Amino acid sequence: MNKVEPVVVIHGGAWAIPENISDASRNGVKLAARKAYEILKHGGSALDAVEAAVVILEDEPVFDAGKGSCLNAAGLIEMDASIMDGTSLKAGAVAAVANISNPICLARMVMEQTDHCLLVGEGANMFANECNVPSVDPSSLVTEACLEEWQTFEKYKSAVDSLFNNQITSLPLGHDTVGAVAMDANGRIAAATSTGGITGKRVGRVGDSPLIGSGTYAIDEIGGVSCTGHGESIIKNMFSQTYNLFDGKWHESSRSCRAIPAVNEFKSKRCRRCHLHQRFR
């Protein structure tokens, strides 16, 4: 097999980043990209690269993943993550986990050590214990900024339900999912996504990030995608798979040409993504 130049793409979420954390956000993304690229340049796999990149982002408190995850309606953390191998089409994901530092690592364990694609809540926690994943106090993952945001949400949550209440514009709520897509020297593609969700979400709400074909998708012959944005909209459009196919293998077909404008309109309004296309080969 001919070797290719490795490629890595990282995102830290689709939202208006406040000025006071813009430097930390930028530095976090750069650090994750450098780590992933270092792995690739030394012959590592795309899977190893995207996992390592997302671990760095989960450990950086300015991102809504791992430490720094948003709090749900009960003031608790529930995190989601997924990873996919574009060569084998194997995938692993976890949802609504609360007591581990790096959900993306547990998602990879689901992919490699079980016959399943997705484990949720208590079942995911039980699996983590079986794999000797260190358990942490969920409160250790809560940052002061996220607590303040949740308290603001609690104060004005009635305003969120009313488009006519001017308090809604003052809420500092946004999307901040993190993700990575990489292609290694063998042309293998992988994608990974991790999130704490959105502030004030219902207990048990699962967004697009752990859903293969919605928040994450990878296939060597076409490309890889990691999404960030309004989760419910991404789920209903199966965005990561849809975008991958329309922008890739079927791009020249009349069916694709008719569909792309609708996809483009959706992505411009409700979703951002990092996308690695096979033409990089």
Residue pairs with C-beta under 8 A, 6 or more apart in sequence:
1 186
1 187
3 185
3 186
4 183
4 185
4 186
4 187
4 280
4 281
5 185
5 280
6 37
6 40
6 41
6 49
6 182
6 183
6 184
6 185
7 40
7 182
7 183
7 276
7 280
8 33
8 36
8 37
8 40
8 49
8 50
8 53
8 180
8 181
8 182
8 183
9 33
9 180
9 181
9 182
9 274
9 275
9 276
10 29
10 32
10 33
10 36
10 53
10 57
10 178
10 179
10 180
10 274
11 29
11 177
11 178
11 179
11 180
11 226
11 228
11 272
11 273
11 274
12 25
12 28
12 29
12 57
12 63
12 176
12 178
13 63
13 64
13 174
13 175
13 176
13 177
13 178
13 228
14 175
14 176
14 177
14 228
14 229
14 271
14 272
15 174
15 175
15 176
16 174
17 25
18 172
21 62
21 145
24 60
24 62
25 62
25 63
28 56
28 57
28 60
28 62
28 63
29 57
31 56
31 60
32 52
32 53
32 54
32 56
32 57
32 178
32 180
33 53
35 49
35 52
35 53
35 56
36 49
36 50
36 52
36 53
36 180
36 182
37 49
39 45
39 48
39 49
39 52
40 46
40 49
40 182
40 184
40 185
43 184
43 185
44 184
45 184
45 188
45 190
46 85
46 86
46 182
46 183
46 184
46 188
46 189
46 190
47 83
47 85
47 108
47 188
47 190
49 180
49 182
49 184
49 190
50 83
50 180
50 181
50 182
50 190
50 191
50 192
51 83
51 104
51 105
51 108
51 192
53 180
53 182
53 192
54 65
54 81
54 83
54 102
54 104
54 178
54 179
54 180
54 192
54 193
54 194
55 66
55 102
55 104
55 105
57 63
57 65
57 66
57 178
57 180
57 194
58 65
58 66
58 67
58 101
58 102
58 103
58 104
58 178
58 194
59 66
59 67
59 101
59 102
60 67
60 68
61 67
61 68
61 143
61 145
62 68
63 176
63 178
64 70
64 146
64 175
64 176
64 177
64 178
64 195
64 196
64 197
65 79
65 81
65 103
65 176
65 177
65 178
65 194
65 195
65 196
66 79
66 101
66 102
66 103
66 141
66 194
66 196
67 101
67 140
67 141
67 143
68 141
68 143
68 145
68 146
68 196
69 77
69 78
69 79
69 141
69 142
69 146
69 195
69 196
69 197
70 77
70 146
70 149
70 150
70 176
70 196
70 197
70 198
70 199
70 201
71 77
71 142
71 146
71 147
71 149
71 150
71 199
71 200
72 78
72 197
72 200
72 201
72 202
72 203
72 205
73 200
73 201
73 202
73 203
74 203
75 150
76 98
76 138
76 203
77 98
77 138
77 141
77 142
77 196
78 95
78 96
78 97
78 98
78 196
78 197
78 201
78 203
78 204
78 205
79 94
79 96
79 97
79 98
79 100
79 103
79 194
79 195
79 196
79 197
80 93
80 94
80 95
80 96
80 97
80 103
80 194
80 195
80 196
80 197
80 206
80 207
80 209
80 210
81 93
81 94
81 103
81 104
81 106
81 107
81 192
81 193
81 194
81 195
81 209
81 210
82 91
82 92
82 93
82 94
82 107
82 118
82 192
82 193
82 194
82 209
82 210
82 211
82 212
82 215
82 216
83 91
83 92
83 93
83 104
83 107
83 108
83 111
83 190
83 191
83 192
83 193
83 216
84 90
84 91
84 111
84 190
84 191
84 192
84 212
84 216
84 217
84 218
84 224
85 91
85 111
85 188
85 190
85 218
86 188
86 189
86 190
86 191
86 218
86 219
86 220
86 223
86 224
87 188
87 189
87 220
89 219
90 111
90 112
91 111
91 117
91 212
91 216
92 107
92 108
92 109
92 110
92 111
92 112
92 114
92 116
92 117
92 118
93 107
93 110
93 117
93 118
93 119
93 210
93 211
93 212
93 216
94 103
94 106
94 107
94 110
94 118
94 119
94 120
94 124
94 210
95 118
95 119
95 120
95 121
95 124
95 206
95 210
96 120
96 121
96 124
96 204
96 206
97 103
97 106
97 121
97 124
97 125
97 128
98 125
98 138
99 125
99 128
99 135
99 136
99 137
99 138
100 106
100 125
100 128
100 133
100 134
100 135
100 136
101 134
101 136
101 141
103 194
104 192
104 194
105 133
106 124
106 127
106 128
106 131
106 133
107 192
107 194
107 210
109 127
109 128
109 131
109 133
110 116
110 117
110 118
110 119
110 124
110 127
111 117
113 131
114 127
117 212
118 210
118 211
118 212
119 127
120 206
121 204
125 135
128 135
129 135
146 196
146 199
149 172
149 173
149 199
150 199
150 200
152 171
152 172
153 160
153 171
153 173
153 199
153 200
154 200
156 167
156 168
156 170
156 171
157 200
158 165
159 165
159 166
159 167
159 168
159 171
160 168
160 171
160 200
162 168
173 198
173 199
173 200
175 198
175 228
175 229
175 230
176 195
176 196
176 228
177 193
177 194
177 195
177 207
177 209
177 215
177 227
177 228
177 229
178 193
178 194
178 195
178 228
179 191
179 192
179 193
179 194
179 209
179 215
179 216
179 226
179 227
179 228
179 273
179 274
180 191
180 192
180 226
180 274
181 189
181 190
181 191
181 192
181 218
181 223
181 224
181 225
181 226
181 274
181 275
181 276
182 189
182 190
182 191
182 224
182 276
183 189
183 224
183 276
183 280
183 281
187 220
187 281
188 220
189 218
189 219
189 220
189 223
189 224
189 276
189 278
190 218
190 224
191 216
191 217
191 218
191 224
191 225
191 226
191 240
191 276
192 216
192 226
193 209
193 210
193 215
193 216
193 226
193 227
193 228
194 209
195 207
195 209
195 215
195 228
197 205
197 207
197 231
198 207
198 231
201 207
207 215
207 231
207 232
207 234
207 235
208 214
208 215
208 227
208 231
208 232
208 234
208 235
208 239
208 240
209 215
209 216
209 227
209 231
210 216
211 235
213 238
213 240
213 241
214 227
214 234
214 235
214 237
214 238
214 239
214 240
214 241
215 226
215 227
215 231
215 234
215 239
215 240
216 225
216 226
216 227
216 240
217 224
217 225
217 240
217 241
217 244
218 224
218 225
219 244
220 278
221 248
221 249
221 278
222 244
222 245
222 248
222 249
222 277
222 278
223 244
223 247
223 248
223 275
223 276
223 277
223 278
224 244
224 275
224 276
225 239
225 240
225 241
225 243
225 244
225 273
225 274
225 275
225 276
226 240
226 273
226 274
227 234
227 239
227 240
227 271
227 272
227 273
228 271
228 272
228 273
229 270
229 271
229 272
229 273
230 270
230 271
233 239
233 266
233 270
233 271
234 240
234 270
234 271
237 263
237 266
239 263
239 266
239 267
239 271
239 273
240 273
242 263
243 263
243 267
243 273
243 275
244 275
245 256
246 256
246 259
246 260
246 263
247 260
247 275
247 277
248 277
248 278
250 256
251 260
267 273
